[in-house]
Amino acid sequence: MNDQFFREVVEVFNDVHVVSRQYRKLIKEYAPRTHDWPAHEVIDLGLRLWETGKWNLRWVGSDFIAKHPTAHNTLKWKDLKKFGEMMDHWGTVDIFNSLAGPAWRRGQISDEQVLA
């Protein structure tokens, strides 16, 4: 993963509210910049953005994964556990669900894992 891109994303999205026209515009601009990255690098970027602890940056990380051509289809339970361990309030539960819900529907994680 490109550290310079990570720093740029943090700087650009730091104070942008996720329910805004500005956020949608920036996601449309920035998410495609990761489309040629390997899926695991986009998932790593998402994890790093979650690790910042900032609610809006966690959405950015999840949106990058969801909009990547293959990252969302390659999420594994071990990846989702890392995201899940960072849930610290109701808002992060919603963000986590944006990754785990589709992965469960696609059969990438089992009912047993979801219920654990």
ZIFENVEN-V818925 format. One record per helix or strand. SS is the DSSP state (A for helix, B for strand). FROM is the first residue (numbers start at 0). LEN is the number of residues. Records with the same first field share a line. If there is no record, write none. Layout:
SS: FROM-LEN + FROM-LEN
This chain:
A: 2-11 + 20-14 + 38-13 + 54-13 + 70-4 + 76-8 + 89-16 + 110-5
